[in-house]
Amino acid sequence: MEQRRIGSLSVTVVGIGCNNFGARIDEKRTEEVVNAALAAGINFFDTADAYGEGKSEELLGRFLGGRRSQVIVATKFGLEMAGQGSGARPEYIRKAFDASLRRLKTAYIDLYQLHKPDPNVPIGETLGALDDLVKAGKMREIGCSNFSAQQLREAAAASTAHPGSARFVSVQNEYSLLHREPEEGLLAECERERLAFLPFFPLMSGLLTGKFRKGQPIPQDTRVAKFERYRKLLTEENIDKVEALIGFAESRGHTVLELAFSWLLAHEVVASVIAGASSARQVADNASAAMWKLTTDDLHEIDALLGTGAQAAIKG
């Protein structure tokens, strides 16, 4: 599988989002997903201390076992953890980091990410604490999530003020064919600062898998069927767009799932598409979905179908 860079790290263009581990799927299924990912050549696992209240990290660490050195492990801190705290103050970062190391059963973390901005802590203080851990050899790179372009600029300025200190090498935000907010300045900022962009929810909570079709009942084994906050995504506008995208993909011998991955990877700044999986079959489907190379003409036609004017930067 193709690999791209996140700072000094080399990651596969398809990653595994571990938010299902210990929550939506049990331990047996989690082990199946981890093993299937490794068998498919995927080397990038993205989790967070808050996923499953720590259970996701625990299971990932357990099922990687002696294969830890073969993969890139990314985790996050900052969201509320019962009995531990939250935020981005230096003293809390050290506490959260040590807890993640224990759960992951590892001596280091490849990519440590601030889960969301903390308005109560100057970003320079947060970066200083992270820099200490990088210099101690406990983490290889640092990143952030749910940051705006302006917040990225503030973080870059804080790092520049301390030459030689660690700086964010990635940002992880929601991005998909149906959620285009990062195009409003964030992707351009990533290009300027040479930051890797990591899109989460690339399948728009299942809408871009082909499971949901116009005029057909909602499949009962899906998040959309079970939770109102996901069901709200099934607007008439979104379903019409999905139908148009399915038609586009099928006319070229592909699925809308393959289109969702390949469209994201047509953007130069995207390093890896992080997608959750609840079965070995889903892992295999995701792993094979990134092989379609879209042309500039394809991208123009997709924008026309969706009624957008955004332009994607073609890789290579």
N, C-alpha and C positions, 0 to 999 in steps of 0.2 A: 504494500500500500504506500502511496505517496506520503512523504513527510514534509512538514514546513517548520519554521522556526518560531519559538517563543523565547526571545532573548537567546541564551546559550543552549536552550533545550530544543530537541528535535522530536516533534510529535506527529503522529499519524493524522491525516486530514479528517478522519472520523474518530471521535472520542466517545467515551461512555459517561453519561451523566448518572451519578449514583444516588440521586434523590429518592429513588424507589426502594433502595436497599433498606430492609428492616422496617419498611412502612407499607407500601403497596404490595411488595412481594416478600415472601418468607425466606428463611435462611437457605432452604434447599434450592429455591429458584434463584436466589442471589448467587449462590455458588455456580449454578449453571450459566448464568450471564457472564460472570467473571471468566470462567473457563472458555466459553464460546468466544468472548472478545479476544483472548490471547490466541486461540486457535485461528481466528480470522486475521491475525496480524495487527490488531489494535494495541497500541502501547500507552494510550492516554486515558486516565481515569480522573474524573472531576467530582469531588464530594465537598462536604462542608460539615463543620461540627454540629450545626443545627439540624441537619438531615436526620430524621428519626431520633432526635435528641441524643445524638452520639452513636446510635446503632449503625448508621451507614459506615462511618469510619471503622468501627469495630469489625464489621463483617468484611469490609474490603481488606483490612489488614490481615484478618484470619485466612481468607480464601486466596490472597496472593501468596502468603506464606513465604517459602524460599525463593519465589519468583519475583520478589520485590525489586531487585536490581535490574530486572528486564523492562520495567515500565516507568512511566512518568506519572507521579501522583500529585494532583493538585487538590488543595482543600482551602477552606475559607473560615474566617472568624468575624465576629462583630455582632451577629444577631443574638438575641436573648437565649442563654443556656441556663436552665434551671439549676440552681445551686452553684453556678459558676460566675454569672454576670453577663455583661455585654459591652459593646463599644470599642473604641480604638485608642484608649489611653495606654501609654507604655507599660504600666504595671499590669494591666489586663492582658495585653498582647502576650507577655511572657507566660502568664498563667494559662491562657487559652492555647498557646502553642505547645506547651508541655503536655497539656491534656490531650491534644490531638496526636502528639507523638506516641503517647501511651496507647490510645485507642487503635491507632494505625499499626502499632508494633513495629515502628521504624526509628532509625536514628536521625533521619533527616526528611525534609519535605522538599520536593522539587519546585513547586510553585505555590506560594502562600499568598492568599488574596483577601483583601478587605472586602467583606460581603456587601457593604453599603457605606456611603459617606457618613461620618459622625460629625454633625454640626457643632458639637460641644468640644471638639478637640482640634487644635490647629494641625493641618496635615503634616507640617514639618515635624511635629512631635511624634506622630505615628510613623513617619518614614525613618526617623532617627532610631526608634526602637527596632524596626524591621532591619535596618542597616546593621545594627549590632548583632542580630541573629545570623545575618548573611555572613558577616565577617567572622563569626564564631564557627562557621561551617555547618550550621544546622538547617539552613535552607539555601537553595540554589538561586531562585529568582522570586521576585515579588510582583503582585498584580492587584487589580481592583475590579470591582463589579458594581453595576448600577451607577456609574459615574457619568456626569454630563461632560460636554466638551470643555466648558469653563472650569470644572473641577479637575479635569486632566491638566489643563494649563497651569492651574494653581499648584498641583503636585509637581509638575515639571519644574516650575520656578523654584519651589522649595528644595528640590534635589540639586538644581544648578547652583544654588547658594552654598552648597557643601560639596565641592568637587571631589570625585572619587567615591561618593556615597552611592548606595544602591538606589535605583529608581524603578518605578513601575515599568514593566515590559509588556503588560497586557491589560486589556479591559474586557470584561464579560458582561454583555447586556443582551436583552431580548432582541432578536432580529429574525425575520422570516419573510417569505413572499407576501404575507398578509400583515406584517408588522414592520413598517419601514422607517420608524422614528430615528434610528441611527444615521440615516441619510441626511438628517437635518443638522449637519455639522460635525457629528461625532466621528464618522468614518474619515472625513477629511483631516480631522485632528490626528487620528491614528496614523494616517499616511505621513503627515508632517513630522510627527514625533517618532515614526518607525515603531509604533506599538502594534502588537498582534491583537487582532479582534477575535473574541470567542463568542459566537452567537449561542444563546440558550433558547429553548422552546422553538427549535428550527421547524418543527412540524405543527406549530400553532395548536398544541394540546391535542393532536390527532387529526385536525381538519385536513392536513396535507398528506394524509396516508391513503386517501381514497375510500375510507370507511363510511364517510358521510356524503350521501348523494341526495340531490334534489328530489323531493316527493317520496323518499323512502324512509322507513322508521329508523330511529336511532339505535344502533347496536347496543345491547344491554350490558355488555361486558366492558364498557368504556368509561373513562372519567367524565366525559360529557354527559352520559346517561345518569351517572351517580351524583354529580355535584352541580349545583346551580351556577356557581361562578364560572364553570367551564361551558355549561349549556348556553350561557349568554353570548358565547362566541358564534353560535349558530344563527347569525342574522341572515336575512335574505340576501344582503349584499355580499357577505362572505361566501355563502353557498354558491351564488352565481359566479363569483370569482374562481372558486374551486372547480366548478364545472368547466369553466373556460380553460383553466390550467390542465385539467385532466384531458380535455380534447387536444390541447397543444402537445402534451407529452405522448399520448397514444398515437397521434398522427406521425410521430417520429419513432415509434416502436419502443417507447419508454413508459414508465409509470410516473404518477405525480410525486411519489416518494423520491424517486430518482431525480426528478426535477427540483424538488425542494433542497436536496443536498447540493446538487451540482450548481444550482443558481447561486447559493451562498458562496461556494468555492470559486466562482467566477470573479469574486472580489479579491484583489491582491492582498488586502489587509487581513482577510480571514485565514487564521492558522489551522483551526480544527473546528468541526461542527460537533457540538456536544449534544448528544441525544440520549434520552433515557431508554431503557429496554426492560421488558418484563419477562422475556423468554429468549432462549438460544436462537430461535427462528428470527425474532426481531433483530438481534445482533447481526445475524448473517445478512438480512435484508439491508440493514443500515450500512454494513461494511461494503456491500457491492453497489450501493446507491451513488457513490461519488465518482464513478468512472466516466460519466457522460460529460464531454467537454463542449460547453455552449459557445456559440459564435457571437460576434457582435450583433449580427442580424437577429439571432435568436433572442438576445437580450432586448433589443428594440421591440420585437414583436411581443414579448412578454409584458413589457411596460405598456404597450398599446392595449393589450388585453385587460390589464388591470387599471388602466386609466391613470397611469403615473408617467412622469417624465424623467425619472431618475436614470442615471447611466452607471453601469457597473464597470469597474476596472478589470480588464481581462488579465488573468494570470498567464505570464509568459507570452 
